[in-house]
Amino acid sequence: MSMRALIAEDDAVSRRLLEATLVGLGYDVTSVEDGTRAWEILRVEKGVQLAVLDWMMPGHDGIEVCRRLRQRGGPYVYVILLTARDRTEDVVIGLDAGADDYVTKPFDAQELRSRLRAGERIVRLESGLAQKVSELEDTLAHVKKLEGLLPICMHCKMIRAEGNDWQRLEVYIQSHSDASFTHSLCDACAGKYYPETSARVAKVR
């Protein structure tokens, strides 16, 4: 399944070049010409996994879109900021705003390809981690742990619960965990309490 990518670039020529590059790499591409439309898509649609955002464009600029995206939370979107600025302080501003990487204009197709593939790896790792966390939370939601010391009668094996209330072991466990019981009969008890039946069963065996 192809990965969804968003391009936000106000210059028509650059936008078409970006589209051709990303489509050629196998991405499912959506492209817009301003930051306001880019944010609308990122805010509403959860399927975008990579975004190439121009720093300077009408509406919200790339920095503002990054900030809003990180504040939104949800599935991770890897952001590459496209900019003509290459000073260290500009790079720091972009990364601090939430961009993961940047490419200077005019962009080199091979460099962009390498950075996109690196972004893919990060997105897939994030997705796999989120799935594992979700599975763990589901598991923990169905498990209750029995912790601490359990006062148990040395003779009848009943458990002392809250309020000095003594309960049968199976009743206590059922009320404090998701375990359930079904009654059976071990060989020792069968021989002790039902010797005739036990003898017949032994002969059949």
N, C-alpha and C positions, 0 to 999 in steps of 0.2 A: 504494500500500500504506500503510495507516494506521500511525502510529508508536505503539509500546507505551509506556504510562505506568503508573507505580505510585503509588498513594495510600496513605499510612500516617497514619491519624488515628483516635484513640480515641473522640472524640466522634461519636456516631451521626449527629446532625443535620448537623454540619459535613462528615462523610464523604459523606453523601448529596448535599449541595450540590456538593461537589467532583466527585463522580462525574457528576452531571448536567451540570456545566459542561464537564468534559473530554470526555464522550461527545458533547455537543453540538458540540464543536470537531472531532470526528472521530477522537479517540484510541481505541485499543484499551486499555481500562482494567482494571487489577487493583487491588482495594482491600483493605486489611487494617486491623486495629484496634490493632496494637501493633508496636513496633520489632523485636522478636525475629522475628516472622513476616516483616516487611519485609526484614530482613537475610538470612533463609533464601532468599527469592526472589531477591534481588540476588546472593547468593553462588553459587547454582546455575544460575539462568537467565540466559543472555547476551543475551536479546532486548529487555530493558527499556532504553529510551533516555532517558526522562524520569522523574523521581521527585519527588513533592511529599510532603515529610516534616514531620510535626508535631514541634516541638522537644520538648515534654513529652508523653510517652506511656508506657504500661507496657512492661516489658522494656527493650530498648535505647532510649534517647531518640534524637531526630533527630541530635544531635551525634555520638553514638557510631556510628550507622549511617553517617554521612558519613565518619568516620575510617576505619572498616573498609572501606568501599567504595573509598576512595582507595588504601588499602594493598593491596587485592586486585588492582588493575590491570585489564587486559583492556579490552574495548570501553567507550568513554566513556559515562557516564550523567550527564546534566545534572540537578543537584539544586536544587530550590527549597525552602527551609526556611520552614515556616509557623509563625509565632510571635506571641505577644502582646507580646513584648519588642521595644522599639524604641529602646533606648538605644544610643549609639554603641558602647560596650564590648561589648554583647551581639551587635551586628551583626558586630563584628570577630571575636568568638569563633566565630560560625557560619561566616564566610568562611574563617577559619584552619583550621577543621575539615574544609573541603573543599566546603562549599556554594557554588554558583555565584550564587545570588540568594536573596532572601527576600521574603516577603509577610507583612504584619502582619494579625492577626486583629482584628475580623472582616474577611475579605477582600472586596475589590471584584472582581466578576466581570470587568469590563473590564480592570482592572489585571492580574489573573491571566492573562487571555487574552494581553495584550501580552507579559508576561514568558515565557509558554510559547512563543509564536511566536519570541521572541528565542532561547530555548533550542533550539528546532528548528533554527534557522539554524546555531547552534554545533555541534550534533550532526551535521548533514549535512556541515559543513565538516570536522569531525574524521573522519567516516567516509570522506569523499573523500580526505583526506590519508593516512589509514591504508591505503587501497587503493593509492594511488600509491606509498607506501613499500614495500608488499608486492610490487608489480610491479617496482620498482627492485631489490629484494633478489633476486627471481627472476631478473632479467636479469643481475645481477652474479654470481649463482651459476653461470651458464652462460658467463661470459666470463673469460678469463685474459688479462692484458695482457703484452705483450712490452716490457720497459723496459730502459733503459740502452744502452750501446754493445755491439754485437755484432761480435766479431772475425771477419771474413770474408776468405777467400783471394781475392786480386785476380785469380787466374787461373781456378781451378776453382769458385769461389764456395761452397766448403764453409764451414761455421760451426764455430768452435772452442767446444765446450761445456765442461762441468765436467771437471776432471781432464785437460785438454789433449787431450780426445777430439774429433776432427774428424768432423762429421756433414754429410750432404747437407742442403741448405737446407730441403727439404720435410720431412725427418725431424725436424729441429730444431723447425720451426714446429708440426708435429703434436704433438710431445711437450710443447710449452709453451703450447698454446692448444687451442681446440675446433675449429680449422680442419681440413679434410680436403682431399685432392687427388684429382683424376682426370686421367689423362694425355691430352693432346691434341697437336696439331702445328700450329705457326704456318706461315704461307705462306713465310717466309724459309727455315726449316729444311726444309720440304717440297721447295722448289726445290733446296736444297743437297744433301740426302741422298737424295731420291727424285725426281730430275728427270723421269724418264719418266712417273711417276704424276702429278706436278704438271702436266706439259704436257697430259696427257689431260684432267685436271680443268679446266684453263684453257680447252680447246677446248669442253667441254660448257657452260661458263658463257657 
